[in-house]
Amino acid sequence: MRILLVDDEKKIITVLKAYLQQEGFQVTTALNGLIALTLFKENPYDLIILDLMLPGMSGIEICREIRKVSSVPIIMLTAKIEEEDRIQGLGIGADDYITKPFSPREVVARVRAVLRRVNNETTPLADMISYNNGLTIDNIQHEVRLHDQVVPLTPTEFKILGALAKHPGRVYSRGQLVEIVQGHDFEGDDRVIDAHIKKIRQKIELSPSDPRIILTVYGVGYKFNPNPEL
């Protein structure tokens, strides 16, 4: 597992790097946001530990930039304790939040917990799952049926619907959905997801202009509603 550790305090970098390496992680470090973004663009990482207060570019700004293209897990470190800061960090896509001062062992434990959660989420959707609105997703035959009628989804549309349906109620950003269907190296506009969502709605929603299955979370992304009132 490769970790990118970003903090402008050299002592923290040194201590955390030593603890993480002792646990078997490969650790790359950066002392500011610009270096961190460059490293992120050039190398794959399994998790990022990101300080909130960085010179030049804040951890919030870095997290926002990363979330445009990737769902890589991010744990934020901060000396601030205000609830609003935590809410802001989690709201833009951070997976966990640790307040300084902290125990290096706690950070390692949080890293393992986040990675376990992410790895569990990569398990596939069940072979077949049906919803009370008549929708069935069949991963064996790779098809979707609505009231026993096959819905002609493209492979990309099937991936998007499957990703959303795997975690009902969970909000996925456009960037996360792009990474799922196109891969980390996709360089196009993530608004392409909107076009795919529109087409899926036209095929599975009773009223595409008033969707009840794939819901828009304005300013964030989309989520799957397994129990729409149709």
Secondary structure, 3 states (H helix, E strand, C coil): CEEEEECCCHHHHHHHHHHHHHCCCEEEEECCHHHHHHHHHHCCCCEEEEECCCCCCCHHHHHHHHHCCCCCCEEEEECCCCHHHHHHHHHCCCCEEEECCCCHHHHHHHHHHHHHHHHHHCCCCCCEEECCCCEEEECCCCEEEECCEEECCCHHHHHHHHHHHHCCCCCEEHHHHHHHHHCCCCCCCCCHHHHHHHHHHHHHCCCCCCCCCEEEECCCEEEECCCCCC
